[in-house]
């Protein structure tokens, strides 16, 4: 298996998407593609926009010789205090992920994403059960599975954000 992160990070390179706090785009891209989809509040909005830009023929490029100072967590504070466990952020991430897949790849991809997420949670819990010294967080695994399932249903199969 090839490690997709094993490329030299000191070179300019085309990529699928860049993290939103580093996202800089030309006015022509906004004129051609539009702005971020307002249904995304947090997470996946930049992935969605980069996907749309690439569909319109624009390149998405990683420039390593730039500096950005990112004050993380500020956006999440606008919808309420961030919990110590990050549950608020986890819910927003799951919701945005399902919306992204539904919008760009259809309902079948959303169902696939949910099933793969549940399978990954169960496999991870099983792996931890057989490795000495690793805690088995059955409650956390069940909580995440329920979060994914409830978000899937609450967003009516991820056709809109719930915010």
SELUMMI-568320 format. One record per atom (N, C-alpha, C, O): residue number from 1; x, z, y; residue in one letter. Coordinates in nm, 2 decimals. Each point is the difference from the previous one (the first is absolute). Last residue first. Example, Ala and Ser with C-alpha at 12.3 -4.5 7.8 and 13.67 -1.06 7.14 Angstrom:
BEGIN
REC,seq,x,z,y,type
REC,2,1.28,0.71,-0.22,s
REC,2,0.09,0.00,0.11,s
REC,2,-0.08,0.08,0.11,s
REC,2,0.05,0.01,0.11,s
REC,1,-0.02,-0.02,-0.68,a
REC,1,-0.09,0.00,0.12,a
REC,1,0.09,0.00,0.12,a
REC,1,0.10,0.07,0.00,a
END
This chain:
BEGIN
REC,seq,x,z,y,type
REC,163,-2.82,1.13,2.27,x
REC,163,0.03,0.07,0.13,x
REC,163,-0.11,-0.03,0.10,x
REC,163,0.01,0.06,0.11,x
REC,162,0.06,-0.25,-0.56,x
REC,162,-0.11,0.10,0.02,x
REC,162,0.02,0.07,0.13,x
REC,162,-0.08,0.09,0.03,x
REC,161,0.19,-0.62,-0.19,x
REC,161,0.06,0.13,0.01,x
REC,161,-0.11,0.10,0.03,x
REC,161,-0.11,-0.04,0.05,x
REC,160,0.02,-0.41,-0.34,x
REC,160,0.01,0.05,0.13,x
REC,160,0.07,0.13,0.00,x
REC,160,0.00,0.08,-0.10,x
REC,159,-0.07,-0.32,-0.30,x
REC,159,-0.03,-0.11,0.09,x
REC,159,0.01,0.04,0.15,x
REC,159,-0.01,-0.08,0.09,x
REC,158,0.08,0.32,-0.55,x
REC,158,0.11,-0.03,0.10,x
REC,158,-0.03,-0.12,0.09,x
REC,158,0.09,-0.08,0.03,x
REC,157,-0.40,0.29,-0.35,x
REC,157,0.10,-0.09,-0.07,x
REC,157,0.10,-0.05,0.10,x
REC,157,0.04,-0.12,-0.01,x
REC,156,-0.34,0.44,0.18,x
REC,156,-0.08,-0.11,-0.06,x
REC,156,0.10,-0.11,-0.06,x
REC,156,-0.01,-0.12,0.04,x
REC,155,0.14,0.55,0.13,x
REC,155,0.02,-0.12,0.09,x
REC,155,-0.08,-0.12,-0.05,x
REC,155,0.03,-0.11,0.04,x
REC,154,-0.04,0.52,-0.29,x
REC,154,-0.05,0.03,0.14,x
REC,154,0.02,-0.12,0.09,x
REC,154,-0.08,-0.02,0.09,x
REC,153,0.23,0.00,-0.55,x
REC,153,-0.14,0.00,0.01,x
REC,153,-0.05,0.02,0.15,x
REC,153,-0.09,-0.07,0.04,x
REC,152,0.56,0.08,-0.13,x
REC,152,-0.05,-0.12,-0.04,x
REC,152,-0.16,-0.01,0.01,x
REC,152,-0.05,-0.10,0.05,x
REC,151,0.26,0.51,0.03,x
REC,151,0.02,-0.09,0.11,x
REC,151,-0.05,-0.14,-0.03,x
REC,151,-0.06,-0.07,0.08,x
REC,150,0.05,0.39,-0.42,x
REC,150,-0.10,0.03,0.10,x
REC,150,0.02,-0.09,0.12,x
REC,150,-0.10,-0.04,0.07,x
REC,149,0.41,0.00,-0.42,x
REC,149,-0.13,-0.04,-0.05,x
REC,149,-0.11,0.03,0.11,x
REC,149,-0.08,-0.09,0.03,x
REC,148,0.52,0.23,0.06,x
REC,148,0.00,-0.14,-0.02,x
REC,148,-0.14,-0.05,-0.03,x
REC,148,-0.05,-0.09,0.06,x
REC,147,0.12,0.56,-0.06,x
REC,147,0.01,-0.06,0.14,x
REC,147,-0.01,-0.15,0.00,x
REC,147,-0.07,-0.06,0.08,x
REC,146,0.09,0.29,-0.49,x
REC,146,-0.13,0.01,0.06,x
REC,146,0.00,-0.05,0.14,x
REC,146,-0.10,-0.06,0.05,x
REC,145,0.51,0.06,-0.27,x
REC,145,-0.09,-0.09,-0.07,x
REC,145,-0.14,0.01,0.06,x
REC,145,-0.06,-0.11,0.02,x
REC,144,0.38,0.42,0.13,x
REC,144,0.03,-0.14,0.05,x
REC,144,-0.09,-0.10,-0.06,x
REC,144,-0.05,-0.09,0.06,x
REC,143,0.01,0.54,-0.21,x
REC,143,-0.04,-0.01,0.14,x
REC,143,0.02,-0.15,0.06,x
REC,143,-0.08,-0.05,0.07,x
REC,142,0.24,0.16,-0.50,x
REC,142,-0.14,-0.01,0.00,x
REC,142,-0.06,-0.02,0.14,x
REC,142,-0.09,-0.08,0.02,x
REC,141,0.55,0.17,-0.06,x
REC,141,-0.03,-0.13,-0.06,x
REC,141,-0.15,-0.02,0.00,x
REC,141,-0.05,-0.11,0.04,x
REC,140,0.20,0.53,0.10,x
REC,140,0.03,-0.10,0.10,x
REC,140,-0.03,-0.14,-0.05,x
REC,140,-0.05,-0.09,0.07,x
REC,139,-0.01,0.44,-0.37,x
REC,139,-0.10,0.01,0.10,x
REC,139,0.03,-0.10,0.11,x
REC,139,-0.09,-0.06,0.05,x
REC,138,0.40,0.10,-0.40,x
REC,138,-0.13,-0.06,-0.05,x
REC,138,-0.11,0.00,0.11,x
REC,138,-0.07,-0.09,0.01,x
REC,137,0.60,0.13,-0.04,x
REC,137,-0.10,0.03,0.10,x
REC,137,-0.13,-0.06,-0.03,x
REC,137,-0.04,-0.10,0.06,x
REC,136,0.53,0.26,-0.29,x
REC,136,-0.12,-0.09,-0.03,x
REC,136,-0.11,0.05,0.10,x
REC,136,-0.05,0.11,-0.01,x
REC,135,0.62,-0.06,0.04,x
REC,135,-0.14,0.06,0.00,x
REC,135,-0.10,-0.11,-0.02,x
REC,135,0.00,-0.11,0.05,x
REC,134,0.51,0.12,-0.23,x
REC,134,-0.08,-0.06,0.09,x
REC,134,-0.14,0.06,0.00,x
REC,134,-0.06,0.01,-0.11,x
REC,133,0.41,0.13,-0.19,x
REC,133,0.03,0.04,0.14,x
REC,133,-0.08,-0.07,0.10,x
REC,133,0.00,0.04,0.12,x
REC,132,0.05,-0.27,-0.60,x
REC,132,0.02,0.14,0.03,x
REC,132,0.03,0.02,0.15,x
REC,132,0.09,-0.07,0.05,x
REC,131,-0.39,-0.32,-0.27,x
REC,131,0.14,0.02,0.06,x
REC,131,0.01,0.14,0.04,x
REC,131,-0.07,0.05,0.08,x
REC,130,-0.34,-0.24,-0.25,x
REC,130,0.11,0.00,-0.11,x
REC,130,0.14,0.01,0.05,x
REC,130,0.09,-0.01,-0.07,x
REC,129,-0.49,0.01,0.35,x
REC,129,-0.03,0.10,-0.10,x
REC,129,0.11,0.00,-0.11,x
REC,129,0.02,0.10,-0.06,x
REC,128,-0.01,-0.41,0.42,x
REC,128,0.04,0.13,0.04,x
REC,128,-0.03,0.11,-0.11,x
REC,128,0.08,0.10,-0.01,x
REC,127,-0.22,-0.54,-0.05,x
REC,127,0.14,0.00,0.00,x
REC,127,0.05,0.14,0.03,x
REC,127,0.10,0.05,-0.06,x
REC,126,-0.56,-0.13,0.09,x
REC,126,0.05,0.00,-0.14,x
REC,126,0.15,0.01,-0.01,x
REC,126,0.05,0.07,-0.08,x
REC,125,-0.25,-0.12,0.51,x
REC,125,-0.03,0.13,-0.05,x
REC,125,0.05,0.01,-0.15,x
REC,125,0.06,0.11,-0.04,x
REC,124,-0.02,-0.53,0.24,x
REC,124,0.09,0.09,0.06,x
REC,124,-0.02,0.15,-0.05,x
REC,124,0.09,0.07,-0.02,x
REC,123,-0.39,-0.41,-0.12,x
REC,123,0.13,-0.01,-0.07,x
REC,123,0.10,0.09,0.06,x
REC,123,0.09,0.06,-0.07,x
REC,122,-0.52,-0.06,0.27,x
REC,122,0.00,0.05,-0.14,x
REC,122,0.13,-0.01,-0.07,x
REC,122,0.04,0.09,-0.07,x
REC,121,-0.08,-0.29,0.50,x
REC,121,-0.02,0.15,0.01,x
REC,121,0.01,0.06,-0.14,x
REC,121,0.07,0.10,-0.02,x
REC,120,-0.08,-0.56,0.04,x
REC,120,0.13,0.05,0.05,x
REC,120,0.00,0.15,0.01,x
REC,120,0.09,0.07,-0.04,x
REC,119,-0.50,-0.29,-0.06,x
REC,119,0.09,-0.01,-0.11,x
REC,119,0.14,0.06,0.04,x
REC,119,0.06,0.07,-0.08,x
REC,118,-0.38,-0.11,0.42,x
REC,118,-0.04,0.11,-0.10,x
REC,118,0.10,0.00,-0.12,x
REC,118,0.04,0.10,-0.04,x
REC,117,0.02,-0.45,0.35,x
REC,117,0.03,0.13,0.07,x
REC,117,-0.03,0.12,-0.10,x
REC,117,0.08,0.09,-0.01,x
REC,116,-0.20,-0.53,-0.11,x
REC,116,0.14,0.02,-0.01,x
REC,116,0.05,0.13,0.06,x
REC,116,0.09,0.07,-0.05,x
REC,115,-0.55,-0.19,0.08,x
REC,115,0.04,0.02,-0.14,x
REC,115,0.15,0.03,-0.01,x
REC,115,0.04,0.09,-0.08,x
REC,114,-0.20,-0.21,0.51,x
REC,114,-0.05,0.13,-0.04,x
REC,114,0.04,0.03,-0.14,x
REC,114,0.05,0.11,-0.03,x
REC,113,0.06,-0.54,0.18,x
REC,113,0.08,0.10,0.07,x
REC,113,-0.05,0.14,-0.04,x
REC,113,0.09,0.09,-0.02,x
REC,112,-0.34,-0.45,-0.14,x
REC,112,0.13,0.01,-0.07,x
REC,112,0.09,0.10,0.07,x
REC,112,0.07,0.08,-0.07,x
REC,111,-0.48,-0.16,0.27,x
REC,111,-0.03,0.06,-0.13,x
REC,111,0.14,0.02,-0.07,x
REC,111,0.02,0.10,-0.06,x
REC,110,-0.01,-0.35,0.44,x
REC,110,-0.03,0.14,0.04,x
REC,110,-0.02,0.08,-0.13,x
REC,110,0.06,0.11,-0.02,x
REC,109,-0.01,-0.58,-0.02,x
REC,109,0.13,0.07,0.03,x
REC,109,-0.02,0.14,0.04,x
REC,109,0.09,0.08,-0.03,x
REC,108,-0.47,-0.34,-0.04,x
REC,108,0.07,0.02,-0.13,x
REC,108,0.13,0.07,0.02,x
REC,108,0.05,0.08,-0.08,x
REC,107,-0.32,-0.21,0.46,x
REC,107,-0.04,0.12,-0.07,x
REC,107,0.07,0.03,-0.13,x
REC,107,0.03,0.11,-0.03,x
REC,106,0.22,-0.41,0.41,x
REC,106,-0.13,0.01,-0.06,x
REC,106,-0.02,0.13,-0.08,x
REC,106,0.09,0.08,-0.02,x
REC,105,0.29,-0.25,0.32,x
REC,105,0.00,-0.05,-0.14,x
REC,105,-0.13,0.02,-0.08,x
REC,105,0.00,-0.04,-0.11,x
REC,104,0.09,0.17,0.59,x
REC,104,0.09,-0.12,-0.02,x
REC,104,0.00,-0.05,-0.14,x
REC,104,0.04,-0.12,-0.02,x
REC,103,-0.33,0.49,0.18,x
REC,103,0.00,-0.10,0.10,x
REC,103,0.08,-0.12,-0.04,x
REC,103,-0.04,-0.12,0.02,x
REC,102,0.04,0.50,-0.30,x
REC,102,-0.13,-0.06,0.00,x
REC,102,0.00,-0.12,0.10,x
REC,102,-0.05,-0.11,-0.03,x
REC,101,0.44,0.37,0.00,x
REC,101,-0.02,-0.08,-0.12,x
REC,101,-0.13,-0.07,0.00,x
REC,101,-0.01,-0.12,-0.03,x
REC,100,0.09,0.42,0.39,x
REC,100,0.10,-0.11,0.00,x
REC,100,-0.02,-0.10,-0.12,x
REC,100,-0.01,-0.12,0.02,x
REC,99,-0.24,0.53,0.00,x
REC,99,-0.05,-0.10,0.10,x
REC,99,0.09,-0.12,0.00,x
REC,99,-0.05,-0.12,0.01,x
REC,98,0.19,0.48,-0.27,x
REC,98,-0.12,-0.07,-0.06,x
REC,98,-0.05,-0.10,0.09,x
REC,98,-0.04,-0.11,-0.04,x
REC,97,0.39,0.37,0.21,x
REC,97,0.05,-0.08,-0.11,x
REC,97,-0.12,-0.08,-0.06,x
REC,97,0.01,-0.12,-0.03,x
REC,96,-0.11,0.44,0.36,x
REC,96,0.06,-0.12,0.06,x
REC,96,0.05,-0.10,-0.11,x
REC,96,-0.01,-0.12,0.01,x
REC,95,-0.16,0.55,-0.14,x
REC,95,-0.11,-0.08,0.06,x
REC,95,0.06,-0.14,0.05,x
REC,95,-0.06,-0.10,-0.02,x
REC,94,0.37,0.42,-0.14,x
REC,94,-0.08,-0.06,-0.11,x
REC,94,-0.11,-0.09,0.06,x
REC,94,-0.02,-0.11,-0.05,x
REC,93,0.27,0.35,0.36,x
REC,93,0.08,-0.10,-0.07,x
REC,93,-0.07,-0.07,-0.11,x
REC,93,0.00,-0.12,-0.02,x
REC,92,-0.20,0.48,0.25,x
REC,92,0.01,-0.11,0.09,x
REC,92,0.08,-0.12,-0.07,x
REC,92,-0.04,-0.11,0.02,x
REC,91,0.01,0.53,-0.24,x
REC,91,-0.13,-0.07,0.00,x
REC,91,0.00,-0.13,0.08,x
REC,91,-0.05,-0.10,-0.03,x
REC,90,0.44,0.37,0.03,x
REC,90,-0.02,-0.06,-0.13,x
REC,90,-0.14,-0.07,-0.01,x
REC,90,0.00,-0.12,-0.05,x
REC,89,0.10,0.38,0.43,x
REC,89,0.08,-0.12,0.00,x
REC,89,-0.02,-0.08,-0.13,x
REC,89,0.00,-0.12,0.00,x
REC,88,-0.20,0.54,0.03,x
REC,88,-0.06,-0.09,0.10,x
REC,88,0.07,-0.13,0.00,x
REC,88,-0.06,-0.11,0.00,x
REC,87,0.24,0.46,-0.26,x
REC,87,-0.12,-0.06,-0.06,x
REC,87,-0.07,-0.10,0.10,x
REC,87,-0.05,-0.10,-0.05,x
REC,86,0.47,0.39,0.08,x
REC,86,0.00,-0.14,0.03,x
REC,86,-0.13,-0.07,-0.06,x
REC,86,0.00,-0.12,0.00,x
REC,85,0.16,0.60,0.00,x
REC,85,0.01,-0.08,-0.13,x
REC,85,0.00,-0.15,0.03,x
REC,85,0.03,-0.08,-0.09,x
REC,84,-0.09,0.40,0.44,x
REC,84,0.13,0.02,-0.05,x
REC,84,0.02,-0.09,-0.13,x
REC,84,0.11,-0.04,-0.02,x
REC,83,-0.45,-0.14,0.40,x
REC,83,0.01,0.11,-0.10,x
REC,83,0.14,0.02,-0.05,x
REC,83,0.08,-0.10,-0.01,x
REC,82,-0.24,-0.10,0.49,x
REC,82,0.05,-0.05,-0.12,x
REC,82,0.02,0.13,-0.09,x
REC,82,0.06,0.10,0.04,x
REC,81,-0.43,-0.16,0.36,x
REC,81,0.13,0.06,-0.04,x
REC,81,0.04,-0.05,-0.14,x
REC,81,-0.08,-0.02,-0.09,x
REC,80,-0.24,-0.31,0.37,x
REC,80,0.00,0.14,-0.04,x
REC,80,0.13,0.05,-0.04,x
REC,80,0.10,-0.08,-0.02,x
REC,79,-0.17,-0.36,0.19,x
REC,79,-0.13,0.02,-0.08,x
REC,79,-0.01,0.14,-0.05,x
REC,79,-0.08,0.03,-0.09,x
REC,78,0.46,-0.17,0.34,x
REC,78,-0.11,-0.04,0.08,x
REC,78,-0.14,0.01,-0.07,x
REC,78,-0.10,0.00,0.07,x
REC,77,0.55,0.08,-0.26,x
REC,77,-0.05,0.11,0.07,x
REC,77,-0.13,-0.04,0.09,x
REC,77,-0.08,0.09,0.03,x
REC,76,0.33,-0.41,-0.28,x
REC,76,-0.09,0.07,-0.09,x
REC,76,-0.06,0.12,0.08,x
REC,76,-0.11,0.05,-0.03,x
REC,75,0.44,-0.32,0.24,x
REC,75,-0.13,-0.07,-0.02,x
REC,75,-0.09,0.08,-0.08,x
REC,75,-0.12,0.01,0.04,x
REC,74,0.57,0.15,0.02,x
REC,74,-0.08,0.01,0.12,x
REC,74,-0.14,-0.07,-0.01,x
REC,74,-0.10,0.05,0.05,x
REC,73,0.48,-0.02,-0.38,x
REC,73,-0.11,0.09,-0.01,x
REC,73,-0.09,0.01,0.12,x
REC,73,-0.10,0.06,0.00,x
REC,72,0.63,-0.22,0.02,x
REC,72,-0.10,-0.01,-0.10,x
REC,72,-0.11,0.11,0.01,x
REC,72,0.02,0.11,0.05,x
REC,71,0.33,-0.38,0.27,x
REC,71,-0.05,0.14,0.00,x
REC,71,-0.12,0.00,-0.10,x
REC,71,-0.11,-0.02,0.04,x
REC,70,0.56,-0.31,0.03,x
REC,70,-0.14,0.01,-0.05,x
REC,70,-0.04,0.15,0.00,x
REC,70,0.06,0.08,-0.07,x
REC,69,0.32,-0.44,0.29,x
REC,69,-0.02,0.14,-0.02,x
REC,69,-0.15,0.01,-0.03,x
REC,69,-0.09,-0.03,0.08,x
REC,68,0.46,-0.39,-0.14,x
REC,68,-0.13,0.04,0.04,x
REC,68,-0.01,0.16,-0.03,x
REC,68,0.05,0.05,-0.10,x
REC,67,0.32,-0.51,0.14,x
REC,67,-0.02,0.14,-0.02,x
REC,67,-0.14,0.04,0.05,x
REC,67,-0.05,-0.05,0.11,x
REC,66,0.35,-0.41,-0.32,x
REC,66,-0.09,0.06,0.10,x
REC,66,-0.01,0.15,-0.03,x
REC,66,0.03,0.05,-0.11,x
REC,65,0.18,-0.43,-0.16,x
REC,65,0.08,0.05,0.11,x
REC,65,-0.09,0.05,0.12,x
REC,65,0.03,-0.03,0.11,x
REC,64,-0.19,-0.18,-0.54,x
REC,64,0.07,0.13,-0.02,x
REC,64,0.07,0.06,0.12,x
REC,64,0.02,0.12,0.00,x
REC,63,-0.46,-0.45,-0.11,x
REC,63,0.12,0.00,0.09,x
REC,63,0.07,0.13,-0.01,x
REC,63,-0.06,0.10,0.05,x
REC,62,-0.33,-0.41,-0.34,x
REC,62,0.06,0.13,0.02,x
REC,62,0.13,-0.02,0.08,x
REC,62,0.09,-0.08,-0.04,x
REC,61,-0.56,-0.23,0.01,x
REC,61,0.14,0.01,-0.01,x
REC,61,0.05,0.14,0.03,x
REC,61,-0.05,0.07,0.09,x
REC,60,-0.37,-0.45,-0.19,x
REC,60,0.01,0.14,0.02,x
REC,60,0.15,0.03,-0.03,x
REC,60,0.04,-0.03,-0.11,x
REC,59,-0.31,-0.45,0.26,x
REC,59,0.10,0.07,-0.08,x
REC,59,-0.01,0.15,0.04,x
REC,59,-0.02,0.03,0.11,x
REC,58,-0.39,-0.41,-0.09,x
REC,58,0.10,0.07,0.08,x
REC,58,0.10,0.07,-0.10,x
REC,58,-0.04,0.04,-0.11,x
REC,57,-0.37,-0.30,0.00,x
REC,57,0.12,-0.08,0.01,x
REC,57,0.11,0.07,0.08,x
REC,57,0.11,-0.06,0.02,x
REC,56,-0.57,0.21,-0.15,x
REC,56,0.00,-0.09,0.11,x
REC,56,0.13,-0.08,0.02,x
REC,56,0.01,-0.07,0.10,x
REC,55,-0.05,0.41,-0.43,x
REC,55,-0.10,-0.10,-0.04,x
REC,55,-0.01,-0.11,0.11,x
REC,55,-0.04,-0.11,-0.03,x
REC,54,0.31,0.48,0.12,x
REC,54,0.06,-0.08,-0.10,x
REC,54,-0.09,-0.11,-0.05,x
REC,54,0.04,-0.12,-0.02,x
REC,53,-0.21,0.45,0.31,x
REC,53,0.09,-0.08,0.07,x
REC,53,0.07,-0.10,-0.09,x
REC,53,0.02,-0.12,0.03,x
REC,52,-0.31,0.44,-0.22,x
REC,52,-0.08,-0.11,0.08,x
REC,52,0.10,-0.09,0.07,x
REC,52,-0.02,-0.12,0.00,x
REC,51,0.21,0.49,-0.23,x
REC,51,-0.06,-0.10,-0.09,x
REC,51,-0.07,-0.11,0.07,x
REC,51,0.01,-0.12,-0.04,x
REC,50,0.15,0.47,0.30,x
REC,50,0.11,-0.08,-0.05,x
REC,50,-0.05,-0.11,-0.10,x
REC,50,0.04,-0.11,0.00,x
REC,49,-0.35,0.43,0.15,x
REC,49,0.03,-0.09,0.10,x
REC,49,0.12,-0.09,-0.03,x
REC,49,-0.01,-0.12,0.03,x
REC,48,-0.12,0.46,-0.34,x
REC,48,-0.11,-0.10,0.02,x
REC,48,0.04,-0.10,0.10,x
REC,48,-0.03,-0.12,-0.02,x
REC,47,0.32,0.48,-0.03,x
REC,47,0.00,-0.09,-0.12,x
REC,47,-0.10,-0.11,0.01,x
REC,47,0.03,-0.11,-0.03,x
REC,46,-0.04,0.44,0.36,x
REC,46,0.11,-0.09,0.02,x
REC,46,0.02,-0.09,-0.12,x
REC,46,0.04,-0.12,0.02,x
REC,45,-0.37,0.45,-0.04,x
REC,45,-0.04,-0.09,0.11,x
REC,45,0.12,-0.10,0.02,x
REC,45,-0.03,-0.12,0.03,x
REC,44,0.04,0.49,-0.35,x
REC,44,-0.03,-0.13,-0.05,x
REC,44,-0.04,-0.10,0.12,x
REC,44,-0.02,-0.12,-0.03,x
REC,43,0.01,0.64,0.15,x
REC,43,0.05,-0.06,-0.12,x
REC,43,-0.06,-0.14,-0.03,x
REC,43,-0.12,-0.02,0.01,x
REC,42,-0.16,0.28,0.32,x
REC,42,0.14,0.04,-0.03,x
REC,42,0.03,-0.05,-0.13,x
REC,42,-0.08,0.01,-0.10,x
REC,41,-0.32,-0.16,0.30,x
REC,41,0.04,0.10,0.10,x
REC,41,0.15,0.04,-0.02,x
REC,41,0.08,0.00,0.10,x
REC,40,-0.41,-0.45,-0.21,x
REC,40,0.11,0.09,-0.04,x
REC,40,0.03,0.10,0.11,x
REC,40,0.03,-0.04,0.11,x
REC,39,-0.35,-0.28,-0.03,x
REC,39,-0.05,0.08,-0.11,x
REC,39,0.10,0.09,-0.06,x
REC,39,-0.03,0.10,-0.07,x
REC,38,0.10,-0.44,0.42,x
REC,38,-0.04,0.14,0.04,x
REC,38,-0.05,0.09,-0.11,x
REC,38,-0.02,0.12,0.02,x
REC,37,0.39,-0.53,-0.03,x
REC,37,-0.14,0.02,-0.04,x
REC,37,-0.04,0.14,0.03,x
REC,37,0.06,0.10,-0.04,x
REC,36,0.34,-0.33,0.32,x
REC,36,-0.03,0.07,-0.12,x
REC,36,-0.15,0.01,-0.03,x
REC,36,-0.08,0.00,0.10,x
REC,35,0.19,-0.41,0.21,x
REC,35,0.06,0.14,-0.01,x
REC,35,-0.03,0.06,-0.13,x
REC,35,-0.06,-0.06,-0.09,x
REC,34,0.10,-0.48,0.15,x
REC,34,-0.08,0.11,0.05,x
REC,34,0.08,0.13,-0.01,x
REC,34,0.11,0.00,-0.04,x
REC,33,0.02,-0.48,-0.07,x
REC,33,-0.05,0.08,-0.11,x
REC,33,-0.10,0.11,0.06,x
REC,33,-0.09,0.04,-0.08,x
REC,32,0.30,-0.36,0.38,x
REC,32,-0.03,-0.08,-0.12,x
REC,32,-0.08,0.09,-0.11,x
REC,32,-0.09,-0.05,-0.06,x
REC,31,0.25,0.24,0.48,x
REC,31,-0.09,-0.11,0.03,x
REC,31,-0.05,-0.08,-0.12,x
REC,31,-0.11,-0.04,-0.01,x
REC,30,0.44,0.37,-0.05,x
REC,30,-0.12,0.07,0.04,x
REC,30,-0.11,-0.11,0.03,x
REC,30,-0.11,0.01,-0.04,x
REC,29,0.54,-0.16,-0.03,x
REC,29,-0.05,0.05,-0.13,x
REC,29,-0.14,0.06,0.03,x
REC,29,-0.09,-0.02,-0.08,x
REC,28,0.34,-0.12,0.45,x
REC,28,-0.06,-0.12,-0.07,x
REC,28,-0.06,0.05,-0.14,x
REC,28,-0.10,-0.06,-0.04,x
REC,27,0.35,0.37,0.31,x
REC,27,-0.13,-0.03,0.05,x
REC,27,-0.07,-0.11,-0.07,x
REC,27,-0.12,0.01,-0.02,x
REC,26,0.50,0.26,-0.25,x
REC,26,-0.02,-0.09,0.12,x
REC,26,-0.14,-0.02,0.04,x
REC,26,-0.09,0.02,-0.08,x
REC,25,0.30,0.43,-0.17,x
REC,25,-0.04,-0.13,-0.02,x
REC,25,-0.02,-0.08,0.13,x
REC,25,-0.01,0.05,0.11,x
REC,24,0.19,0.43,-0.40,x
REC,24,0.01,-0.07,0.13,x
REC,24,-0.04,-0.14,-0.03,x
REC,24,0.05,-0.07,-0.09,x
REC,23,-0.01,0.58,-0.18,x
REC,23,-0.07,-0.13,0.01,x
REC,23,0.00,-0.06,0.14,x
REC,23,-0.06,0.06,0.09,x
REC,22,0.21,0.37,-0.31,x
REC,22,0.10,-0.09,0.03,x
REC,22,-0.06,-0.14,0.04,x
REC,22,0.08,-0.10,0.01,x
REC,21,-0.35,0.46,-0.15,x
REC,21,0.07,0.06,0.11,x
REC,21,0.12,-0.09,0.04,x
REC,21,0.06,0.02,0.11,x
REC,20,-0.34,-0.14,-0.49,x
REC,20,-0.06,-0.01,0.13,x
REC,20,0.08,0.05,0.12,x
REC,20,-0.01,-0.05,0.11,x
REC,19,0.23,-0.15,-0.56,x
REC,19,-0.07,0.12,0.03,x
REC,19,-0.05,-0.01,0.15,x
REC,19,0.07,-0.05,0.09,x
REC,18,-0.01,-0.40,-0.37,x
REC,18,0.09,0.10,0.06,x
REC,18,-0.09,0.12,0.04,x
REC,18,-0.12,-0.02,0.02,x
REC,17,0.10,-0.43,-0.40,x
REC,17,-0.06,0.08,0.11,x
REC,17,0.11,0.10,0.05,x
REC,17,0.09,0.03,-0.07,x
REC,16,0.01,-0.40,-0.23,x
REC,16,-0.14,0.00,-0.01,x
REC,16,-0.07,0.07,0.12,x
REC,16,-0.10,-0.04,0.06,x
REC,15,0.60,-0.18,0.00,x
REC,15,-0.07,0.10,-0.09,x
REC,15,-0.15,-0.02,0.00,x
REC,15,-0.05,-0.08,0.08,x
REC,14,0.59,-0.14,0.08,x
REC,14,-0.15,-0.01,0.00,x
REC,14,-0.06,0.10,-0.10,x
REC,14,0.07,0.03,-0.10,x
REC,13,0.40,0.05,0.37,x
REC,13,-0.06,-0.04,-0.12,x
REC,13,-0.15,-0.02,0.01,x
REC,13,-0.07,0.08,0.06,x
REC,12,0.60,0.07,0.16,x
REC,12,-0.13,-0.05,0.04,x
REC,12,-0.06,-0.06,-0.13,x
REC,12,0.07,-0.08,-0.07,x
REC,11,0.30,0.46,0.01,x
REC,11,-0.02,-0.14,0.02,x
REC,11,-0.14,-0.03,0.04,x
REC,11,-0.09,0.07,-0.04,x
REC,10,0.29,0.35,-0.12,x
REC,10,0.06,-0.03,0.13,x
REC,10,-0.01,-0.15,0.03,x
REC,10,0.08,-0.05,0.09,x
REC,9,-0.23,0.28,-0.50,x
REC,9,-0.09,0.03,0.11,x
REC,9,0.07,-0.02,0.14,x
REC,9,-0.05,0.05,0.10,x
REC,8,0.10,-0.27,-0.62,x
REC,8,0.08,0.06,0.11,x
REC,8,-0.09,0.02,0.12,x
REC,8,-0.05,-0.10,0.06,x
REC,7,-0.17,0.12,-0.55,x
REC,7,0.06,-0.10,0.09,x
REC,7,0.07,0.07,0.11,x
REC,7,-0.02,0.11,0.03,x
REC,6,-0.26,0.08,-0.40,x
REC,6,0.14,-0.01,-0.02,x
REC,6,0.06,-0.11,0.08,x
REC,6,0.10,-0.06,-0.05,x
REC,5,-0.57,0.20,-0.02,x
REC,5,0.06,0.07,0.12,x
REC,5,0.15,-0.01,-0.01,x
REC,5,0.07,0.05,0.08,x
REC,4,-0.37,-0.22,-0.42,x
REC,4,-0.02,-0.07,0.12,x
REC,4,0.06,0.06,0.12,x
REC,4,0.01,-0.07,0.11,x
REC,3,0.13,0.07,-0.64,x
REC,3,-0.04,0.09,0.11,x
REC,3,-0.01,-0.07,0.13,x
REC,3,0.09,-0.05,0.05,x
REC,2,-0.16,-0.14,-0.57,x
REC,2,0.08,-0.01,0.12,x
REC,2,-0.05,0.10,0.10,x
REC,2,-0.13,0.01,0.03,x
REC,1,0.12,-0.01,-0.59,x
REC,1,-0.08,0.00,0.12,x
REC,1,0.09,0.00,0.12,x
REC,1,0.09,0.08,0.01,x
END
